[in-house]
Amino acid sequence: MTLTRNHDIPDADFFGRSTPEELTENFGSPLYVYNENILRARCRALKALSADPGFKVCYSTKANGNPHLLRIIREEGLAADAMSPGEIAVLRRAGFPRKDICYVCNNVSRDELALACREADHVSVDSVSQMESFGQVNPGGEIMIRVNPGIGAGHHDKVITAGKNTKFGIVPDDFDAARDVLRKYRLTLIGLNQHVGSLFMDPKPYLDAAAWLLRTAERFPGIRLIDFGGGFGIPYRRHEGEKAPNMRAFGQKFDALLDAFRARTDYAGAFLIEPGRYVTAECSVLLGRVHAVKNNGPVRYVGTDIGFNVLVRPVMYDAFHEVVVYGRQGGGAPGPERPGGESCFPAAYVQERPLMTQTIVGNICETGDVSARDRELPEAAVGDVVGVLDAGAYGQAMSSNYNQRLRPAEVLIAADGSCRLIRRRDTVEDLLAVYPE
């Protein structure tokens, strides 16, 4: 079964030697399925973004912290950033050494800062108050600070992480206070970082913020790390003709900024980026099973086991994910088409069904439990397997046990087409284990 991804990746046999039906039969439903080849290709695309010798890609662990995926990301030569003790733990499990971990935290305790100083190569804090806490637990240490460039970008207000309406970063008006804290605790400022937001498709705000950060870095001589953050988007609406970001063109403009900065300063340090979504989003399809269909007035509801406890992005961010009706073993329904009309799936797997407007919902006791509203899809039937595309970032990572539902298993389709379990499904015993008798 061929599932075509972005224009820069050849057609990949996404499910390898298996079908969606076989995977759900063998591993249960719902089920996150990841493709190793796509994950590796995304890592390589980011590493090729800049020719600067000091350029480094730090994967943002919050997007997906499965240690098996992290191990692949490490093998591809990426470093990582973390923002919790749990993220440090999974990075360690995946084999990341201390030197390849950057801790970028937000409103954390002194105990957590002390742990970060032990476990991460460098630690970035995002307020003068947190600088005080850092100085108390690590006087004389090295520190990075997160600054707010006043420029934000992203697909939703909740993911814009710079500008006036966000909790993140130290604003320029507080730079003098920050210098006072550096002197008070004999701290050495080794770097600056920023993050403007998530899922931007137009690179201009990112480049504008990068230019601002480079100008700001000139006010802090002696630093050796400049971290521009992440947020690179992917085309969730591919079937509508949405294009992937032109990373080659972006890289050329980005490199021009870095070259100009090195030419006008004596900076000899590193340049970092922190992508998460771009690395993992497209390497996963979330599979689920249709358990009910009905009409309420004019709306046809397709009831699945993909509740918002499994994938919360559509509810939390009004996020869009393409949905595919795979059907059942021996016949499927047509998937989305790429621009130009070529089907994403070979004819051998297609069983023609009438298209109709349908709303895909889950099994959570909430009206808002909607994965896809009013979509033109092949008619779904009870027993069908459906797939939610591009689910590898902020999918399993944000899943929960709401309604005491069990979080799903995860399966990896290896480079040779074989599949293996990389996270088991929750059990009822797991739910009960946290409650003392």
N, C-alpha and C positions, 0 to 999 in steps of 0.2 A: 504494500500500500504506500503510495508516494504522497507525501505532504510537502508541498513546496514552500520554502521560507522566503527570505528576502532575496533581492536580485543578485547579491554577491555570494550566495551559497548555492551550489548545484542542488538539483533535486535530491532529497535525502529519503531513504527508506525509513521513515520516522519510527515505525513500530517494529522494525527489524524483521525477525522471523515470525512474529506474532501478529494477531489481529486485535483490534480493540475488544472484540467479544471474548477472545481467548484470555486476554489479560485480566478482564474483569471476572471471568469465571475462575481463574487461577488465584488471583490476589484479592478479590472482593471489590466492592464498589461503595462509595466513590474511590478513585485511585488517581494519584499524580504519577504521570509517566514522563520521564526525562530522556532526552536523546544526547548521548555523549558527543557525537560528531558536531552537532550544532553548538553545544556548550564550548567545545574547544575552538571552533571557528570564531565565535564571538570574542573569546579571550585574545585570539591572534589579531583580530581586527583592531582591537583597542591598543594592543602593543605597537601596532604599526601606525598609530595616530600621529606620532611625533618622531622626528629624527634626532631630536636633541639628546646628547649622550647622558644627560641627567634625568631623563624622563622616566617615570615609574607609574604603573597602574596599581592602585590599591583597591581591591574588590571590597564593596560595602556589604559586610556579612549580614546586615539586617534584611537584605532582599531575599536571601535563602541561606540558611545555616546548616544544611545537611552535610555532615562531615565527608560523605562519599563524594558529593559534588565539590566541596572545598578542596578535597585531595586532587581532583582533576584541575581545578583552578590553580592550585599551587604548582602542579606539574607543568602548567603552561607558563609559569614564570611570573605570576602576579603576586604582589604582596596583598595585605588585607587591612581594613580598618574595622574596629570593634567599638561598641558603645555600651557594653554591659559585661559583668563577670561571666555570664553564660556564653556570650559570644567569644570571649577569650577561651573558654573551656572547649568549645567546639573547634575553634581554630587550632588549639593545641592538639586535640584529638586527630585533626587532619594533617598534622605534621608541620604546621607553620612555626618557625623559630621566633624567638622574641624579637629579633632584629627586623622581622617582616611584619610586625603588628604595630599599627598606630591606633591609639585610643582617643577617640573623639567623643567626649562625653557632654552631658547636659544635666545640670541640677542634681549632682550626685553627692553622696556622703563622703566624709573624710576617709572612712574605712575603704570605700571603693576607690578613691584616688590613691590611697596607699597601695592597694592591690595592683592598680594599673601601673604604678611606678615600678613595681617588681616584675610585672608580666609583659609589658609593652615597651618597645624601643623608645617611643616618645608619646607624650600625652598632651592633648589640646583641650583647653577649657574655654568657656564662652561667656564669662562674665568676670568683672573685677572681684565680685564676692567669691567666685570659685577659685580665682587666683589666690585669694587669701587662704582658703582652705588648702589648696595645693601647697602653698608656702609653709603652712603649719605642719604638714605631714612630710614634706620633702624640702626643707630649707637648704639652699645652696644647689638645688637641682636644676635640670633643664626643662623648659616648658615651651609649648606652642600656645597661641591664642587664636580663637576663632573670631573673625571680624565680620561686621555687617556692612556690605558695600552700598546698601540702600537700593539695590537692584534685585528684584525678584522675578522668578519665572516658574511656570508649571501649569498643569492641566486643570488644577482645582485650587481654591484658596487654601485648603488644608495641607497642600504640599509645597506651597511657596515658603521658602525658608530664609529669605532675606527681604529687606525693606522695612517699612514702618510698622507693619501689622504682623510681626512674628516675634517669638520669644528668643530667637537665636542671635548670638554674636555680640561683640563689643563694638559700639559705634565710635566714630572718630572723636566725638566730644569727650569720651572717657579714656582716650589714650594717655593723657597725662596722669590720671589716676592709676592706670595700669603700670606706668613706669615707676610710680611711687611704690607699688607693691613689689615690683621686681627688685628695687633697691632694698626695701624693708627686709625681704627674706633672702637676699643675695641670689636671686634666681637669674638664670641665663636664658634669655629669649632666643630659641633656636629656629622658630618658624611661625608662619602665619597660615591660616586656612580659612576657607569660606565655602558656602554652599548656597546657591541661589534658588534651588527648587528642583522639582522632579518631573520628568516626562515632558521636557520641552523639545519641540521639533524644529523650531527656528533657533539657530545657534547665536544670533546676534546678542541677546541679553547675556548669554554666557561669555561671549567674547568681550563685551563691554565690561562685565564684572571682572574678567581676567585682567583687562587693561588697568582697571581701577586698583586691583590687588597688587599689580606690579608697581604702580606709582606709589602705593602705600608702603610697599616693601622698602622703597628707597628711604623712608623715614625711620627704618629700623636696621641700621647697618650691622653686619655681623651674623645675620640669620643664614641658615643653610638649607631650609626647607620652605617651599612655597606650594601650598596645596589648594588647587582650584575647585575642589569638590567634584560632584558628579551630576546626575540628573538627565543624562542623554536618553532621549525617547526612542520608542520603537513604534512601528505602524500598526496599532491595534485594529484600525479600519482598513486593512489591506484590500478587502474585497470591494471597497468603494474607490480604490485607486490611490489610497494614501501611500505616500512614498516614504521609504526609510530615509533618515538623515543622510546627507551626502558627507560621509566621514572623510573622504579624501579632500574635498574642498574645505571642510572645517579644519582638518589637520594642517593644511597649507596656511590658513589664516592664523591658526594657533601658533604654529612654528614661527611665523613672522613676528608675532608678539614676543616670543621667547628670545629669538635672535636679536631683536632690537634692544631688549632689556639687557642681555649679556653684553652687547656692544657699548651701551652707555654706562654700565656699572662694572664693578669688579666681582660680581656675583659668580661664585663657583659651585653653588649648591645644586640641589635637586628640585625638579618640578614634579608634582604629584597630581593625579586625578583620582576620584573616588566613585567610579561607576558601580551600580548594583544591578538595576533593572536591565540595562543593556546586555549584561553578561548572561543573565539566567532566564529572562522572560520568555524568549522565543523557543527555548529548548524544552518546554513542557506543554503537554496537553492534559487537562483534567478530565478524566472519564467518569461518567455517571450512568445510572440506569433510569429509564422512564417507568414509573410505577402507577401513574394515573393520568388520564386525560379527561377534560370536561369543558363545557361551555358555560360561563356565567354571563348572561346577556350576550353582547357582541364579542366577548373576549374568549378565545380558546386558550385554556391553560394546560401546559404540559408539566405534570408534577414529577419531579426527579428527587434523587437523594443528594443533590448538590445544593445544600442549604448555605446560608451565609456564614455558618460556623466553619464551612469548608473553604469558601472563597468570599471574603467580605468586601472586596474592592468595589463591586457594582453598588452595594448598599452604602458604603462609607464615602466613596468618592464620585458616585454616579459614573463609574468607569465602564467602558465599553469593551467587551470581549466577543470575538466571533464565536458562533456556535455551529457545530456540525452534527447532523443526525446520521450516525453511522449505520443504524439499523441493526439487524441481527445476523448471526453467522450464516453465510451463504448468500447474503444480499444486503446491500446498504443503500442509503439514500445519497443523492449527490451532495457533495460538499460545496463550499464556496468556490467561486472561480477567480482566477487571477485576472488582472487587467489584460484584455486581449481574448478572453473567453476560454482559455485552456483550463480544464478541470484539474483540481488539486488531487484527484483520485482516479486511478485507471478504470476503464470501463468494466473490467472484470468484477469490481466491487460495487458497481452502481446498480441499484434497482430503482427504476423510475417511479416516482410518487408525485402526486399533485402538490404544488406549492400553495401554502396558505399562511396567513398571518397568525403567529402563535407567540405566547408569552411563556418563557421558561421560568419555573418557580421551584423552590426547594421544600424541605420537610420541617422547617422551623416555624414555630407558632408565632409568626409576626407577619403582618400584611406586607411589610417591606421586603420580604424574602423573595426577591426577584433577581434572577441572573441576567435575563435578556427580555426586554419588553417589546412587544409588537414587531417581531422579526418575521420576515418572509422566508420560510423554511419548508423543506419537504415535510409532508404530514407525518408527525411522530405518532407512534403507537406504543402501547404497554409492552415492555420487554426490550425496547430498543436501547442501544447504547448511544449516548450523546457525548460530545466532546466540547470542552471550553478551551479555546486556543490561547496561546501566549500566557500561560498561567504560572510560569516558573518563578516570577518575582512577586513577592508580597502575597503569595497564595498560601502554601502550607505554613510559611513563616508567621502569618497572621491568623491562622486557624485557631479554633477554640472548642471547648466542651459545652458551649451554650446548649440549653435544653438537655444537658448531660449526654449529648451526642458524642460519638467516638471520632477522634481525628483520624483521617485516612492514612493508608499506607502509601509508600512511594516506591517506584520501580525505575530502574535505569536500563535503558536500551544501550548496550555497549557498542563499541565501534564495530564489532564483528556481527552485530545483529542479535546477539543473545540478550536475555533479560535476567535481571536479578533484583531481589528485594533489597532496598537500601534504607527502609524504615518500616517497621511493622506497624500494623493498625493498632490503635488503642484497644484495650480490653476493659470490660466492666470492672475487673480487679484493679486496673490502673486508676479508675475513677474513685474507687472506694479506699485505695491505699493512703490517700492524703488525709483521711479523717480518723483521728485517734479514737480508740474505743473508750 
